[in-house]
Amino acid sequence: MGITERKEREREEMRDLILQAAQKLFLTQGFEKTSIRGIAEAIEYSPATIYLYYKDKNELLYSLHEAAFLKLMHEFREVGAIADPFERLTGLGNQYIKFAIENPELYDLMFIMDAPMEALECRDESWEDGKLAFEALTTTIEGCIRGGYFKETTDVQNAALTIWSFMHGLLSIYLKKRMDMFGDNREIERIHESFALFMKIIKSSL
C-alpha cells in the first residue's frame, strides 16, 4: 500500500471514529448537550482534530443521517422488484421493521432523537435523505391506487403519512420497551402480527 492510500485509509478510520463517538453522545446526552469538545474527549483527541474533518456538530449529525438513510434505502431495494404494488408495500413495511429491529440506535437517531431540522440542512439542502425514503413509500402507494387498491383515497401523501405513522408508532413502542408490559417475550411476533392486521385493514378500507 502506498503512502497516499495509507493516509486516505487513516482519514477514513478517523472519520468513522469521530462519527461513532458523536452518535453515542447524541443518543445518550441529546443533540443540544453534545459538544465538539465532548466528542473530542471521548476519542482522546483535541477539538482541532475534529474540525479538520467536520465544521460543526450539525455536519456530524447530517453525515450520520446520510449513512443511516443509505442503509435503509438499501433495505428497501430488496423488495423493489416485486411486481404487485400491494405486495411491494407489504415488503417495504417488513424491511422497515427489519431495519429498526436490527439497527435500533440508527432508528433512534433518524426518527426519535430530538434535533433541530436546520442541523439536517447544513449543506443548504432540505431533508433530502428522509424525502427519498418517503418517496419510496409514496411511489408504491401510487402504484397501489393505479392497481385498484385504496379505492377510497386519492391523497397519496396522506395515505403515506398514515402508514408511516402506524409503523413509527409500533416500532417506537417496541424500541422504548413499552411492549414489556405484556410480559410474554413475544415482542417481535407481536410487531409482525400487528403489521399484518394493519395491512388487512387498509387493504379493505382505504
C-alpha positions in Angstrom: 0.0 0.0 0.0 1.4 3.4 -1.0 1.6 6.5 1.2 -1.4 8.2 -0.4 -3.6 5.1 0.1 -2.4 4.6 3.7 -3.2 8.3 4.5 -6.6 8.0 3.0 -7.4 4.9 4.9 -6.2 6.6 8.1 -8.5 9.6 7.3 -11.5 7.2 6.8 -10.7 5.5 10.1 -10.6 8.8 11.9 -13.9 9.8 10.3 -15.5 6.6 11.5 -14.1 7.0 15.0 -15.5 10.6 15.2 -18.9 9.5 13.9 -19.2 6.6 16.3 -18.4 8.8 19.2 -20.8 11.5 18.0 -23.6 9.1 17.6 -23.2 7.6 21.1 -23.1 11.1 22.6 -26.1 12.4 20.6 -28.2 9.4 21.8 -27.1 9.5 25.4 -26.8 13.2 26.1 -29.0 14.7 23.4 -28.1 16.9 20.5 -28.1 20.2 22.3 -25.9 19.0 25.2 -23.3 17.3 22.9 -20.4 19.5 22.0 -17.4 19.1 19.7 -15.2 19.3 22.8 -17.1 16.4 24.4 -16.8 14.3 21.2 -13.0 15.1 21.2 -12.7 14.0 24.8 -14.5 10.7 24.0 -11.9 9.8 21.4 -9.0 11.3 23.2 -8.1 13.9 20.6 -8.2 17.7 20.5 -11.3 19.5 19.2 -9.0 20.9 16.5 -8.6 17.4 15.1 -12.4 17.0 14.7 -12.6 20.4 12.9 -10.2 19.0 10.3 -13.0 16.6 9.3 -16.3 18.3 10.2 -17.1 22.0 10.5 -19.6 21.6 13.4 -21.9 19.1 15.1 -24.6 19.9 12.6 -22.4 18.4 9.8 -21.7 15.4 12.1 -25.4 14.7 12.5 -26.0 15.2 8.8 -23.3 12.7 8.0 -24.8 10.2 10.4 -28.3 10.7 8.9 -27.0 10.3 5.4 -25.3 7.0 6.2 -28.3 5.7 8.1 -30.8 6.5 5.3 -28.5 5.0 2.7 -28.7 1.8 4.7 -32.4 2.0 4.9 -32.7 2.6 1.2 -30.5 -0.5 0.6 -33.1 -2.5 2.6 -35.9 -1.1 0.5 -34.2 -2.1 -2.7 -34.5 -5.7 -1.6 -38.3 -5.6 -2.4 -38.2 -3.0 -5.2 -38.7 -5.6 -7.9 -41.9 -7.0 -6.5 -44.5 -6.5 -9.3 -47.7 -6.3 -7.3 -47.8 -2.9 -5.6 -49.6 -4.0 -2.5 -47.2 -6.9 -2.0 -44.4 -4.4 -2.6 -45.9 -2.1 0.1 -46.1 -5.0 2.5 -42.4 -5.8 1.6 -41.4 -2.2 2.4 -43.1 -2.5 5.7 -41.3 -5.7 6.6 -38.0 -4.2 5.6 -38.7 -1.1 7.7 -39.4 -3.4 10.7 -36.2 -5.4 10.0 -34.1 -2.2 9.8 -35.5 -0.8 13.1 -35.1 -4.0 15.0 -31.5 -4.7 13.7 -30.4 -1.0 13.9 -32.2 0.5 17.0 -29.6 3.2 17.6 -29.8 4.3 13.9 -33.6 4.3 14.0 -33.5 6.4 17.2 -31.1 8.9 15.5 -33.2 9.1 12.4 -36.7 9.3 13.8 -36.8 9.7 17.6 -33.9 11.8 18.8 -34.9 15.5 19.2 -32.7 17.7 17.0 -33.4 20.9 15.1 -34.2 20.4 11.4 -31.6 23.0 10.5 -29.0 20.5 11.7 -30.1 18.3 8.9 -29.9 21.0 6.3 -26.2 22.0 6.8 -25.5 21.6 3.2 -28.1 24.1 2.0 -30.5 21.3 1.2 -33.8 20.2 2.7 -34.1 16.9 4.4 -33.3 15.0 1.2 -32.5 11.7 2.7 -35.8 11.5 4.6 -37.6 12.6 1.5 -36.1 9.9 -0.6 -37.3 7.2 1.8 -40.7 8.8 1.9 -40.9 8.9 -1.9 -40.2 5.1 -1.9 -43.4 4.8 0.1 -45.5 7.3 -1.9 -44.4 5.8 -5.3 -45.6 2.4 -4.1 -48.9 3.8 -2.9 -49.4 5.5 -6.3 -48.9 2.0 -7.8 -51.5 0.6 -5.4 -54.1 3.2 -6.4 -53.4 2.6 -10.1 -53.7 -1.2 -9.5 -57.1 -0.9 -8.0 -56.2 -0.8 -4.3 -57.2 2.0 -2.0 -60.3 3.0 -3.8 -61.4 5.3 -1.0 -58.5 7.7 -1.3 -56.6 9.6 -3.9 -54.4 11.6 -1.4 -51.2 9.8 -1.7 -49.2 11.8 0.8 -51.9 11.5 3.5 -52.1 7.8 2.9 -48.3 7.6 3.1 -48.3 9.6 6.3 -51.0 7.4 7.8 -49.0 4.2 7.1 -45.7 5.7 8.2 -47.3 7.0 11.4 -48.5 3.5 12.2 -45.1 1.9 11.5 -43.3 4.5 13.5 -45.6 4.3 16.5 -45.4 0.5 16.5 -41.6 0.4 16.4 -41.2 3.3 18.8 -43.3 1.4 21.4 -41.0 -1.6 20.9 -37.7 0.3 20.9 -38.7 2.2 24.0 -39.5 -1.1 25.7 -43.2 -0.4 26.2 -44.1 -3.8 25.0 -42.5 -5.3 28.1 -45.9 -4.7 29.7 -47.2 -7.9 28.1 -44.6 -9.9 29.9 -44.6 -12.8 27.4 -41.4 -12.2 25.4 -43.4 -12.1 22.2 -42.4 -8.6 21.2 -41.1 -9.4 17.7 -44.1 -11.7 17.0 -46.5 -9.0 18.2 -44.9 -6.5 15.8 -45.4 -8.7 12.8 -48.9 -9.7 13.8 -49.9 -6.1 14.4 -48.4 -5.1 11.0 -50.2 -7.9 9.2 -53.5 -6.8 10.8 -52.9 -3.2 9.8 -52.3 -4.2 6.2 -55.5 -6.2 6.1 -57.4 -3.2 7.5 -56.0 -0.7 5.0 -56.4 -3.1 2.1 -60.2 -3.3 2.8 -60.9 0.3 4.0 -58.7 2.8 2.1 
